[in-house]
Amino acid sequence: MAPKQSDDPALDALVAEYDSRWGRLDFEGLSQLWVRSDPEPVYLGDEYAEPLVGADDMDRHWARSSARIRQASMRSTLHRIDVLDGGVARCVLLCRWTMSTRGVGGAGEGTSW
């Protein structure tokens, strides 16, 4: 599937901000990119067997991440954009990342949807 370009500068800015916050290890800022009330935030991460649903699960995820990661860079590409009712957009991103962790395991790189 070829990457899609957004016709919405605000959406492009949101994806760029997501990548930038990863690079700054701004986990509080990352958590604020999800709507925290209604509807409940959902995180679909390759590292979890099931989606995380709700602000409490998301807060635990960002707390674990902030405790483990000491360096990160992220480059995300939009692959699918669906504009829903009410001005909501659902996007599928391919994220290319490099991370260094604290302790055993060192550094890694990969891609995640």
N, C-alpha and C positions, 0 to 999 in steps of 0.2 A: 504494500500500500504506500503510495507516494505521500510525502508530507503535504499538508494543506496550509495555505497562507490565510490568515485571518483578514477580514475586511474591517475589523474593529480594532483601532489603536489601543483601546482600553484593555482588550483581551490580550493583545500582544504584550502590553506593559505588565499585565498580571503574570504571564509566563516568565518574562524577564525578571520580575521581582522575586518570583519563586526561586529561580536559579541563583539570584544575587543573595537572597537570605540564606540559602544553603552554603554558599561560599563564605559568608560571614559567620556561619554557625549561629544564626539568629533563630533559635528554636521557638522562642516566644512569638516572634514575628511570623514564623511559618505556621504556628498553630492558629494565628489570627486570620490566615487566608481562607479558613473554612468558616462557614456560617455556624455559629455555636449554639443557636437556639432552634427554632422551627424552620425547616425540617432539621432533624438531627444530623450532625456531620457524619460523613462516612469516609473512611480511608481504606482503599484497596491497595495493599502493598504486597509485592512478591514475597516478602519475608514472613507473611502471616498466612496460616491455613484458611482463615475466614476473614471477612471484612471487619474492621473496627467500626462500631456504631456508637455514637454519642460522645459528648464532650469529655466525660471521665475517661473513657478508653483512649481517646485522642491525647489527653493530657499525660496519661501513663506512657504512651508511645513516645511523645516528645521528650519526656523526662528520661526514659531509657536511652533514647538517641543522644541526648545531650551528655549523658554520663559516659557513653562509649566512644563517641566520635571526637577526634581532636583536629581533623582537617578534612575539608570536603570541597569538591567542585562539581557543578551540575550544569549540563547543557541539554535543555529540553526542546523537543520539536513537536508541534501540533500535528496530529495525524487524522483526527476527526473532530469536527465541530458540529454540534446540533444546538440550534437556538430553540429553547422551549418557551412556553407561555410565561408571562410575567418578567421577561427580560433575563431569564436564567439561561446560561449556556452550559452544556455538558461537553467536556473536551476529553479526548484521549491523547495523552502525551507519551512520547518515547523519551525517557530520561537516560542520558549517558552520564555516568557518574564515576568519580574517583574519590575514595575515602581512605583515611588512615584512622585506625582505632587505637584506643589506649590498651596497653597490655598485650597479651598474646594475640596473634592474628595479623598484626601489622597493617598493611595497606592492601587495597583491592580496587578493582575497577569492573564496571559492567554496565548493563542496560536493564532498565525496568520500565514496565508500562504503568 
